[in-house]
């Protein structure tokens, strides 16, 4: 008998996880970016690869773009290409961390010329959103300082708010501004948006269509991320996730690889807070596949999210509420752990097969010949990677 009820399976069928275009390009560490045979050379090939993940899992219906990495001459044509591949274009991510002018800041810079340039880059991103049909403009800022006394931290917050106000006012109907945070790197003394509280304070001052992005790798060791998830859902300001795993810092590893139980706890709070399959809370991956092949790395990632969602849906919330009300600590914990330790993989394989999907998407992709095809065909040109 399946461990997953029809209600759970119906919930899982509605799940969608957005893929990042940059996950299909070459990446690495600050020491080396490694080339991989078959790596896409342009956004069209990135989208074609992302579409493979959706074909084998039915879990990845949209692809996020990064500007200027994914700039093209005709975004309407790119949108048609995506739709022909069976996916849509999703979040537009801005980039103010790879231009010489932004060495000492972008949206926080004291030089009005530099700050204006950064603001207008976001205006360009919004124009692209109008063409791609994207809803979300995601902003991550690699801004801060390395030494005490280097900058006026309060002045930078004031300039950031002014910049965000201008960008927010440029959004068209239905579009959102999503502000990401990260506790350090590349700035090491202070970061302008280092935590959920700063991101929340900035977006709360903007309006209803400004929300927070929570990247699971952007926290200090030991941080209770599920508490942050709960709080942002409670405040109505959790706009999206960037799922990945970390052992030490922003490792951008396959989600669920480092701490599957943490992923389970996070998704349980998403369910508890009404964020699962909510149009207001986007699930997205933000990962770099440095040594593994890109497409199977993304397939494994979305399957990990699906598996932990299934386990989190198994939590007996009525029994849990009773145990909590009775202060039965061990019973409450046992209810949690029973769901986490349930192996849902056989039930998910049966369910996939019943829907006309491969029981084992990883094995099916490996047998499809697609990887060998792109390795043979994509010879010459410049492979996509950091900065392209």
C-alpha positions as CSV (number, residue, x, y, z in Angstrom):
1,X,0.0,0.0,0.0
2,X,1.3,3.5,-0.8
3,X,2.5,5.6,2.1
4,X,1.1,8.7,0.2
5,X,-2.6,9.4,0.3
6,X,-4.5,10.8,-2.8
7,X,-4.6,14.2,-1.1
8,X,-0.8,14.2,-0.7
9,X,-0.3,13.1,-4.2
10,X,-2.6,15.8,-5.5
11,X,-0.6,18.4,-3.5
12,X,2.6,17.1,-5.0
13,X,1.2,17.2,-8.5
14,X,0.8,21.0,-8.2
15,X,4.4,21.6,-7.1
16,X,6.7,23.6,-9.3
17,X,10.4,24.4,-8.7
18,X,12.0,27.1,-10.9
19,X,15.5,26.3,-12.3
20,X,18.3,28.9,-12.6
21,X,19.7,29.3,-16.1
22,X,23.2,29.7,-14.6
23,X,23.1,26.2,-13.1
24,X,23.6,24.9,-16.7
25,X,26.8,26.9,-17.3
26,X,30.3,26.3,-16.1
27,X,31.1,27.2,-12.5
28,X,33.6,26.6,-9.8
29,X,35.3,28.2,-6.8
30,X,37.2,31.4,-6.6
31,X,40.3,29.3,-7.5
32,X,39.0,27.8,-10.8
33,X,36.0,27.6,-13.1
34,X,35.9,24.1,-14.7
35,X,34.8,23.5,-18.3
36,X,32.4,20.6,-19.0
37,X,31.6,19.0,-22.4
38,X,28.2,20.0,-23.7
39,X,27.9,23.2,-21.6
40,X,25.4,25.6,-23.2
41,X,26.9,28.5,-25.2
42,X,23.8,30.8,-25.0
43,X,20.5,31.3,-23.2
44,X,18.7,29.2,-25.8
45,X,20.8,26.2,-25.1
46,X,20.5,26.8,-21.3
47,X,16.7,26.7,-21.7
48,X,16.8,23.6,-23.8
49,X,18.8,21.8,-21.0
50,X,16.5,23.1,-18.3
51,X,13.5,21.7,-20.3
52,X,15.0,18.2,-20.0
53,X,14.6,18.4,-16.2
54,X,10.9,19.2,-16.6
55,X,10.4,16.4,-19.2
56,X,11.8,13.8,-16.9
57,X,10.2,15.1,-13.6
58,X,7.3,17.4,-14.4
59,X,8.7,19.4,-11.5
60,X,10.5,22.3,-13.2
61,X,8.1,24.4,-15.4
62,X,10.0,27.6,-15.4
63,X,13.5,29.0,-15.9
64,X,15.0,32.1,-14.1
65,X,17.3,34.4,-16.1
66,X,20.2,36.5,-15.0
67,X,21.0,39.8,-16.6
68,X,23.4,40.5,-18.3
69,X,24.4,36.8,-18.4
70,X,21.3,35.9,-20.4
71,X,20.9,39.0,-22.6
72,X,19.6,38.4,-26.1
73,X,18.5,40.6,-29.0
74,X,14.9,39.4,-28.9
75,X,13.3,38.4,-25.6
76,X,10.0,37.7,-27.2
77,X,11.8,35.1,-29.4
78,X,13.5,33.7,-26.3
79,X,10.1,33.4,-24.6
80,X,8.7,31.6,-27.7
81,X,11.7,29.2,-27.6
82,X,11.0,28.4,-23.9
83,X,7.4,27.7,-24.6
84,X,8.3,25.5,-27.6
85,X,10.5,23.6,-25.1
86,X,7.6,23.1,-22.7
87,X,8.7,25.7,-20.1
88,X,8.2,29.4,-19.3
89,X,10.6,32.2,-18.4
90,X,10.5,33.1,-14.7
91,X,12.3,35.4,-12.3
92,X,14.7,38.0,-13.7
93,X,17.8,38.4,-11.6
94,X,19.8,41.6,-11.7
95,X,23.6,41.8,-11.5
96,X,25.4,44.7,-9.9
97,X,28.5,42.8,-8.8
98,X,30.6,42.3,-12.0
99,X,31.1,45.8,-13.2
100,X,34.2,47.8,-12.3
101,X,32.0,50.8,-11.3
102,X,30.5,48.7,-8.5
103,X,33.7,48.0,-6.6
104,X,32.5,50.1,-3.7
105,X,28.8,49.6,-4.1
106,X,26.0,50.0,-6.5
107,X,22.5,50.8,-5.1
108,X,24.3,52.0,-1.9
109,X,27.1,53.9,-3.6
110,X,27.8,57.5,-2.5
111,X,28.6,58.5,-6.1
112,X,25.3,59.5,-7.8
113,X,26.6,58.5,-11.2
114,X,27.3,54.9,-10.1
115,X,24.1,54.7,-8.2
116,X,22.1,56.0,-11.2
117,X,23.8,53.4,-13.4
118,X,22.8,50.6,-11.0
119,X,19.2,51.8,-10.8
120,X,18.9,52.0,-14.5
121,X,20.2,48.5,-14.8
122,X,17.1,47.4,-12.8
123,X,14.9,49.5,-15.1
124,X,16.3,47.5,-18.0
125,X,15.5,44.3,-16.1
126,X,11.9,45.4,-15.6
127,X,11.7,46.2,-19.4
128,X,12.9,42.6,-20.0
129,X,10.2,41.3,-17.6
130,X,7.6,43.1,-19.6
131,X,8.8,41.1,-22.7
132,X,9.3,37.7,-21.0
133,X,6.1,37.8,-19.0
134,X,8.1,37.5,-15.7
135,X,6.6,38.5,-12.4
136,X,9.6,38.8,-10.1
137,X,12.7,41.0,-10.1
138,X,15.1,39.5,-7.7
139,X,17.9,41.7,-6.3
140,X,21.0,40.4,-4.5
141,X,23.6,43.0,-3.6
142,X,27.3,42.1,-3.1
143,X,27.7,45.4,-1.2
144,X,29.3,46.3,2.1
145,X,32.8,47.0,3.5
146,X,35.9,45.2,4.7
147,X,37.2,47.5,7.4
148,X,35.7,49.5,10.3
149,X,35.4,53.1,9.4
150,X,35.5,52.4,5.7
151,X,31.9,53.5,5.1
152,X,28.9,55.3,6.6
153,X,26.7,52.2,7.2
154,X,23.6,54.3,8.0
155,X,24.1,56.5,4.9
156,X,24.3,53.3,2.8
157,X,21.0,52.1,4.2
158,X,19.4,55.4,3.4
159,X,20.7,55.3,-0.2
160,X,19.6,51.7,-0.6
161,X,16.1,52.6,0.4
162,X,16.0,55.5,-2.0
163,X,17.3,53.3,-4.8
164,X,14.8,50.6,-4.1
165,X,12.0,53.1,-4.0
166,X,12.8,54.2,-7.5
167,X,13.0,50.7,-8.8
168,X,9.8,49.7,-7.0
169,X,8.0,52.7,-8.6
170,X,9.1,51.4,-12.0
171,X,7.4,48.0,-11.7
172,X,4.3,47.5,-13.7
173,X,1.0,45.8,-12.5
174,X,1.5,42.4,-11.0
175,X,5.3,42.6,-10.8
176,X,7.2,42.1,-7.6
177,X,10.5,43.2,-6.1
178,X,12.2,40.4,-4.3
179,X,15.2,41.3,-2.0
180,X,17.7,38.6,-1.1
181,X,20.0,38.7,1.9
182,X,23.4,37.1,2.7
183,X,25.3,37.4,5.9
184,X,28.8,37.9,4.3
185,X,30.8,37.7,1.1
186,X,32.2,39.4,-0.8
187,X,32.2,42.1,2.0
188,X,33.7,40.8,5.2
189,X,33.2,43.6,7.8
190,X,29.7,44.6,7.1
191,X,27.2,43.6,4.4
192,X,24.4,46.0,3.4
193,X,21.7,43.3,3.4
194,X,23.1,40.7,5.7
195,X,20.0,39.1,7.2
196,X,16.2,38.6,6.9
197,X,15.5,41.5,9.3
198,X,17.3,44.0,7.1
199,X,15.7,42.7,4.0
200,X,12.3,42.8,5.7
201,X,12.8,46.4,6.9
202,X,13.7,47.5,3.4
203,X,10.9,45.8,1.6
204,X,8.3,46.6,4.3
205,X,8.9,50.3,3.6
206,X,8.3,49.8,-0.1
207,X,4.8,48.2,-0.3
208,X,2.8,45.0,-0.7
209,X,4.6,44.0,-3.9
210,X,8.1,43.9,-2.2
211,X,9.1,40.7,-0.5
212,X,12.0,38.8,0.9
213,X,14.0,36.0,-0.8
214,X,15.4,33.4,1.5
215,X,18.5,31.6,0.2
216,X,19.1,28.5,2.3
217,X,22.9,28.8,1.9
218,X,23.0,32.4,3.1
219,X,23.1,32.0,6.8
220,X,25.7,31.6,9.6
221,X,26.3,28.1,10.9
222,X,23.7,27.0,13.4
223,X,21.0,29.4,12.2
224,X,17.5,28.1,12.7
225,X,16.3,28.7,9.1
226,X,12.9,27.3,9.7
227,X,12.2,29.9,12.3
228,X,13.0,32.6,9.7
229,X,10.6,30.9,7.3
230,X,7.9,30.8,9.9
231,X,8.4,34.5,10.8
232,X,8.4,35.7,7.2
233,X,5.3,33.7,6.4
234,X,3.7,35.1,9.5
235,X,4.5,38.6,8.4
236,X,3.3,37.9,4.8
237,X,6.8,38.8,3.4
238,X,8.3,35.5,2.3
239,X,8.3,35.9,-1.5
240,X,10.7,33.1,-2.7
241,X,13.3,30.5,-1.8
242,X,16.6,29.9,-3.4
243,X,17.2,26.2,-2.5
244,X,20.7,24.8,-2.1
245,X,22.9,23.2,0.5
246,X,25.9,24.4,2.5
247,X,28.5,22.8,4.7
248,X,30.4,25.9,5.6
249,X,29.3,29.1,3.8
250,X,27.5,29.8,0.5
251,X,28.5,26.4,-1.0
252,X,25.6,26.3,-3.5
253,X,25.5,22.5,-3.4
254,X,22.6,20.2,-4.3
255,X,19.7,21.0,-2.0
256,X,19.3,18.4,0.7
257,X,22.8,17.0,0.2
258,X,24.3,18.5,3.3
259,X,21.4,18.3,5.8
260,X,18.2,16.6,4.5
261,X,16.5,17.0,7.9
262,X,17.0,20.8,7.7
263,X,15.2,20.8,4.3
264,X,12.4,18.7,5.9
265,X,12.0,21.1,8.7
266,X,12.0,24.1,6.4
267,X,9.3,22.6,4.2
268,X,7.2,21.6,7.2
269,X,7.1,25.3,8.2
270,X,6.2,26.2,4.6
271,X,3.3,23.8,4.8
272,X,2.3,25.0,8.3
273,X,2.4,28.6,7.1
274,X,0.3,28.1,4.0
275,X,3.2,28.7,1.6
276,X,3.3,25.4,-0.3
277,X,2.0,25.8,-3.8
278,X,1.1,29.3,-3.0
279,X,1.5,31.8,-5.9
280,X,3.0,34.2,-3.3
281,X,5.9,31.9,-2.4
282,X,8.1,30.8,-5.3
283,X,10.3,27.7,-5.0
284,X,13.6,28.1,-7.0
285,X,17.0,26.4,-7.0
286,X,20.2,28.5,-6.8
287,X,23.0,26.0,-7.3
288,X,26.4,25.7,-9.1
289,X,27.4,22.2,-10.4
290,X,31.2,22.5,-10.2
291,X,32.2,18.9,-10.7
292,X,28.9,17.0,-11.5
293,X,27.0,17.2,-14.8
294,X,24.5,20.0,-14.9
295,X,21.3,18.4,-16.0
296,X,21.3,15.3,-13.7
297,X,22.4,17.6,-10.9
298,X,19.3,19.6,-11.4
299,X,17.1,16.5,-11.7
300,X,18.5,15.2,-8.4
301,X,17.8,18.6,-6.8
302,X,14.2,18.9,-7.7
303,X,13.6,15.2,-6.7
304,X,15.2,16.0,-3.3
305,X,12.7,18.9,-2.8
306,X,9.8,16.7,-3.9
307,X,10.8,13.8,-1.6
308,X,11.2,16.1,1.5
309,X,7.9,17.7,0.7
310,X,6.2,14.3,0.6
311,X,7.7,13.5,4.0
312,X,6.7,16.8,5.5
313,X,3.1,16.2,4.3
314,X,3.1,13.0,6.2
315,X,3.4,14.7,9.6
316,X,0.3,14.0,11.6
317,X,-0.4,17.6,12.4
318,X,-3.5,16.8,14.6
319,X,-1.5,14.4,16.7
320,X,1.3,16.8,16.8
321,X,-0.9,19.6,18.1
322,X,-2.2,17.3,20.9
323,X,1.3,16.4,21.9
324,X,2.4,20.0,21.9
325,X,-0.6,21.1,24.0
326,X,0.1,18.4,26.5
327,X,3.8,19.3,26.6
328,X,4.6,15.7,25.6
329,X,8.1,16.5,24.3
330,X,9.1,13.0,23.2
331,X,5.8,12.2,21.6
332,X,5.9,15.5,19.6
333,X,9.4,14.8,18.5
334,X,8.6,11.2,17.6
335,X,5.7,12.4,15.3
336,X,8.2,14.6,13.5
337,X,10.8,11.9,13.2
338,X,8.4,9.2,12.1
339,X,7.5,11.3,9.1
340,X,11.1,12.2,8.3
341,X,12.3,8.6,8.4
342,X,9.5,7.4,6.1
343,X,10.9,6.2,2.8
344,X,8.6,7.8,0.2
345,X,10.7,6.9,-2.8
346,X,8.9,3.7,-3.8
347,X,5.5,5.4,-3.6
348,X,6.8,8.4,-5.7
349,X,8.2,6.0,-8.3
350,X,4.8,4.2,-8.6
351,X,3.0,7.6,-8.8
352,X,5.4,8.9,-11.5
353,X,4.9,5.7,-13.5
354,X,1.1,6.1,-13.2
355,X,1.4,9.6,-14.7
356,X,3.5,8.5,-17.7
357,X,6.8,9.7,-16.2
358,X,9.9,7.5,-15.7
359,X,10.0,5.7,-12.3
360,X,13.6,6.8,-12.0
361,X,14.2,10.2,-13.7
362,X,17.9,10.1,-13.1
363,X,18.3,6.7,-14.9
364,X,15.9,7.7,-17.6
365,X,17.8,10.8,-18.4
366,X,21.1,8.8,-18.4
367,X,19.6,6.4,-20.9
368,X,18.1,9.1,-23.1
369,X,21.3,9.9,-25.0
370,X,20.7,13.7,-24.6
371,X,24.0,14.3,-22.7
372,X,26.0,12.5,-25.3
373,X,24.2,14.4,-28.0
374,X,24.9,17.9,-26.7
375,X,28.5,16.9,-26.0
376,X,28.9,15.9,-29.6
377,X,27.0,18.9,-31.0
378,X,28.2,21.8,-28.8
379,X,31.8,22.0,-30.1
380,X,33.2,25.5,-30.6
381,X,32.0,28.8,-29.5
382,X,32.2,30.2,-25.9
383,X,30.7,28.1,-23.1
384,X,28.4,29.9,-20.7
385,X,29.7,30.4,-17.2
386,X,30.2,33.1,-14.6
387,X,29.8,36.4,-16.3
388,X,28.3,35.0,-19.5
